[in-house]
Amino acid sequence: MAQEETERKPIVAVPVRDEAERLPALIEALDSQTWISQTNQILPIIFVLNNCHDNSADILREVSARSPHLALSVIDIHFPPACAHVGSARRLAMEEALRMAGLHSVLLTTDADAVPAPTWIDANLRAIENGADLVGGNIIGDCEEEAVLGPGFLQRAMRHLHYARLVDQLSALIDPIPHDPWPRHSDHTGASLAVRGEVYSAVGGIPALPFREDVAFVSAVCRAGYRLRHPLDVQVIVSARLEGRAAGGMADCLTAWVDAAAQGRPHLVDDPLKVAARLHHRRFARSGDEAAPIVYSAVEDDFSDKEPDANKEIDIELAIKRIEQMIETSQDKTCVA
């Protein structure tokens, strides 16, 4: 659905909840974007302070005064208790960004505890220019903070990352997506999303959900037939804190992994045979209709309100061996074909 167009202007939307300690790192990262240095343009950023009780607003005022290439707009709001969550804040930030920048824009969102790479905006714009409607960024955990969580957690995290990459590689072999080819990553969360302004508007924007508002938005975009891309060069570092701001988010997942490692619980994942069956079904379902929306969830992610290994059935080491064999077999078939 994307078309070749002239330059689109980026604008960044950030929900904030008591992030005075981490906001300076985010702002420094945004102020260091190569897009700013190469274009000499001002980067507009919308911050929505969601029921903050710290000095986040003071931090933003101080930064605004000494960062001439950043145009900060701060909305300090106290939502009623039922709406005081990340979904409301991110939606308000994105809606304001769309109002300011218009449909011919690229709306980017990240989290207040994230640190985008210096090329974050440039890489997102490049993906949009190359035909993507929505871009998911590669989320990388803060190495120093992850190390504090202990060797058991690190081993579990590295094994899961390896397994997830293998699942995505198998997905690219069984049901390749032309506009999102391998190599790629598989992240598309609020820590790094970029979307064309008219696409955001067409699907009704990010829903004001108490958690997983980002996942719901991505699903809506894909169901509408737009193209989601996962470029490896769009990267954001995220914190590895255990006390997060959103229920069911990264912090809850990390806490569950730390607890599981401490208790010596087995690391269970989806059986690759069932993953492959879902992939074949997805390919068959789309075979007669190339315009059919793409469902990306070949394997259930761990960012949910379930126990970390709920409904999982196979040890991860066995799963890795099995899926590596399946990839090798699929590659051999591809070569023969």
Beta strands, then each sheet from edge to edge (+ up, - down):
strand 1: 9-16
strand 2: 43-50
strand 3: 70-77
strand 4: 105-109
strand 5: 114-116
strand 6: 134-136
strand 7: 138-141
strand 8: 193-196
strand 9: 228-229
strand 10: 235-238
strand 11: 268-269
strand 12: 314-315
sheet 1: 3+ 2+ 1+ 4+ 8- 6+ 9+
sheet 2: 5+ 10- 7-
sheet 3: 11+ 12-
end
